[in-house]
């Protein structure tokens, strides 16, 4: 009986996908030839993307509900919406109310070794 329970436990553990930590991205959007940078933290296990501007800018980080599919990540609040291609890391930021669309690219940033 114990052997059967052990085999079942091993099989379930092997079938479960490993939960990855957040992915950190640095993105450059290029509206009107004036590049602007944003940082993204994509947390697929919690369906959240956090958007922040690099240091020196006054906007506070914004946590947005996100939808993760095999091909893309979509997130936004209705006022500002994003689409991130998971293969090419191209990004689109839209502000539907103003008919404003920006395109850009992202790079994955490796997390530094942390103490905690």
N, C-alpha and C positions, 0 to 999 in steps of 0.2 A: 504494500500500500504506500509506504514511504517513497519507494522508487518511482511509482506512478506520479505522486505529487511533485517530486523533484523534477521529473521529466516535463511535466506540465508547466512548472514554474520557469524552467529554462526555455521552453518553447515560447511562452508568452513574452519573456524578456527579449528573446531574439527577434520576435515579430514587432516589438514596439520600436518606433523610430527614436533615435537619441535626440533629446532636446538640446538644441544648440543655444548658445548665448546670443546676446544682441550682436548685430552687425553694424559697424560704424562706417559711415560714408561721408566724404567731402565732395560737394557738388558745386559746379560753376554754371550759372545760368547766364545767357548772353542776350539780354534785350537791348536793342539799339546799339550794339557794339560797346556797351558798358557792362562788363562782366560783374556779376554779383555772386557772392559765395554763401552757401548754406551748409550746415552740418546736419546729417540725419543719423538717428539711432533707430534701426529697424529691429523690433522685438517680435518676431513671428509667434513665439509661444504665447504671448499675451495679446496679439493682434493690435499692436500699438506702434506708431512711428513718432518719434520726438524730433521736431524741427527747431534748430537754433541757428542764430547768426554767429559768425566768428567773433572773438573778443573785440571789444571796442565799439560794438553796436549795441543799441539800447534795448532791443526786443528780447523779452524773456522767452525761454524755451516753451514750445507749445506741444502738448501731447495730443495726438490725433488717432482716432480709431482707424484701423487699416484692414484691408482685405488682401490676403496673400494668396496668389494662385501660382501655378507652375511657371507662368511666363511673366507676370507682373505684380507689382504692389501698387494699390490705389489707396489714397488717404486724403483727407481734407475735412473742411468744416462747412462746405457749401459756398463760402465766400472765396476761399482759396483752395483749389484742389490740385492734387499731384498724381502723376502716373510715372512709375519707375520700372523700366524694362530690366528684368532680372538677368538677361543674357548679355545685353550690350551696355547696361548701366546708363542708358540715355534716360533723361528725365524731362517731363513736361509739367509746367506750373500754369494753371489757368485761373483767371478771375472772371467768371462768367458775367457778372453784373456789368463789368466794364469792357467785355469783349477782348480781354488782354490774355495773350498766350506767350510764354517764354519757353525756350528749349535749352537744354544743356546736357552735360555729362557728369558722371560721378566716378569716384575712385574709392575702392575699399581701403579703409585706414586700419592698420593693425593696432590692436589695443596694446598699450604699454604694459609691461609687467607691473602688477599692482601688489601692494603690501596686504590688502584685504579684499 
